[in-house]
Amino acid sequence: MIMQVDESIKHLALGFSRQVAQWAASQGCGPEDTQVVSSLAYRLSLAVSEGHTCLVLSLALIEEFCPNQSLESIRILLQSTGLVGEPGQKKICPLVLDQQNRLYLYRYFHYEERLAKALKNLAQQSQTLSPESIVSFGQSMAKMFGQEPYIKTLLPDWQKIAVAMALRQRLTIVSGGPGSGKTSTVMKILACLIETEPHLRIGITAPTGKAAQRLLDTLRGERTEQLPQNIRDAFPKEAHTLHRLLGIHPTHHKSRFNEDNPLPFDVLVVDEASMMDLALATQLLEALPHTARLILLGDKDQLTAIEVGSVFAEISNNPTLSVSAIEELSAISAIPKDAILPPSQDPSSALADCVVWLQHNYRTRSDSRIASLSQYINQGRVNETLALLNQPGSATLSWINNDSATLGTETLARALAGYQDYIEAIKNTPQDKGRIFSAFGRFRILCAIRETSLGIHEINQYLNRHLHQCFARPGRSRLTSTWYLGRAVIISKNHYNLKLFNGDIGLCLPDELGTLQVWFADASHEFRFIPCHQVPDHEEAYATTVHKAQGSEFESLLLILPYQSTKILSRQWLYTGVTRAREKVTLCASEPMLRLALTQSTQRASGLEDRLMSR
């Protein structure tokens, strides 16, 4: 299957290169020049299919198909074809070549320029606050954080600084790993804003329905009970995926909300922003009202979007604070100026004063093995990672050194054990939907690929057979029906009419009459069912990809690496997978594949950071 996908991508790239060759010939290009343009178009198409925004021209690349040519001669050749434009020119060409030798499809160059412009405009809206505003914001923050004096020996409270930043400006970008307090921070931001402006229109969104709902649940859950009732009442009552929020049409991809018809919000919070691709981020920024605040939450070290671009990683890469910003942040937060020391000091970015990194993990002890493993992975420290995994006797971290192309008995045993609580909950209390959903949500199997015996399809089928046997009626041991008691499925496409979204989990359980239905948990943790035969596009949910699990958390997980190298295997993939777990991680991988994942970093070619360098 992987080879079929790769071949289809190559087929599309070849078709595009042939089209470019025809265009070049129609412009009067000779055979040699046409071949050069066609070859570059082929490589550009492949690069875009891998998530790159552009193709960076280098001497090594040129040498492959055009030896003894310089970059400058290739630039002149491309510009002479009539197919390759330059930034700033009015004529629209299929391809664009910028001054840094980045070759783009016009569509993605246009997105990148529009996004950079929108981000600059938003960042520049920060203005010097009046003394009255500083006092008012400071009083609100004191209520949220308490008034304990700053202790010089401690690191500054970056959550507090992030809240102060969001109060003083329109764009705030907060990056932090799991447990770093992103949702607590945004809760306090919104509470402070509501206290000063009670009638704010607040929107909550994320790339996936699960991530959006999880943030909404936090804002309306037990953690907000200490807030005044009027503030809790002003929190949003619903959340949407970004596609649904913007009203993006599933076929022509145009959005209902845009620059001419902006979103109806004064404050918009976007969770799991690292999953936003270039096109989606551009549409979001352009649909934001000119007076609205935008708060982006994410983890710059996680996997990037499935589609083109790595927007969040790029825009959160420079947490610089200017002298004037530090002074105001200090005045609002009551943290001394000399204690606010950002990790980076590069004021050339237009997003200086807009980025905060949350680096303290409040959920996991700093000396825990999972916290240490996450840190080692993130830093690409191969020897320390392997040494930690080889330490015996850990209840939270284990490594099954599997150098086989198939799952061994130990891995299969871990997979079955992980869902044992779920099986017991169904057997003992089949009508207790809350207990059953909770049991299922505590464990998950995460993989890198879909096919082969180490992919999600094979593992799901194994667990499918096992659970069917667990609940089979006496004398009916064979798998005779698609739907059986305990079957778990995950929705694979958004279905707005059914209020089911990509990533929603459904469990096949009996109703009050004992009839099997597929049950889903709604926003208020109530349960509704859909008849089995009406469940839309879905697949088994016991094992899923790390990409699909972004925005989710589990008590424990089994993370399975592939037997052979694949492009998706990287440090970011491994880090994202491991950090889905709160308490226990089991890794199933050979040592060579672990080493490969730790040394292979996902770096996407893009010009967005450069376009954000000048104010």
Protein Blocks (a to p, Z undefined) as FASTA:
>chain_A
ZZmmmmmmmmmmmmmmmmmmmmmmmnopafklmmmmmmmmmmmmmmmmnopabdcddfkl
mmmmoghiafklmmmmmmmnopaccehiabdcfbdcdfkopacdfklmmmmmmmmmmmmm
mmmmpccddfklmmmmmmmmmmmnopadcdfkbccdfklmmmmmmmmpmbdcddddehil
mmmmmmmmmmmmmmmmmmbccddddfbfklmmmmmmmmmmmklmmpcfklmmmpcfbdcd
fklmnopafklopafbdfklccfbfbdcdehkllpcfklmmmmmmmpcfkbccdddddfk
bccdfbgcjfklmmmmpccdcfklmmmmmmmnopafklmccfbdcfkbmkgoiaccdfbd
fkbcfkbmklmmmmmmmnopaklmmmmmmpghiakbccdddfbfbdcfklmmmmmmmmmm
mmmmmmmmmmlmmlmmmmmmmpccddfbfgdjkbmklmmmmmmmmmmmmmpcehilbcfb
fbdghiacddfbdcfknopaehiacdddddfkopacdddddfkopacdddfklpccdddf
kbccfklmgoiacfbdcddddfbdcfklcfklmmmmmmmpfkbccddddfklmmmmmmmc
cddddfklmmmmpZZ
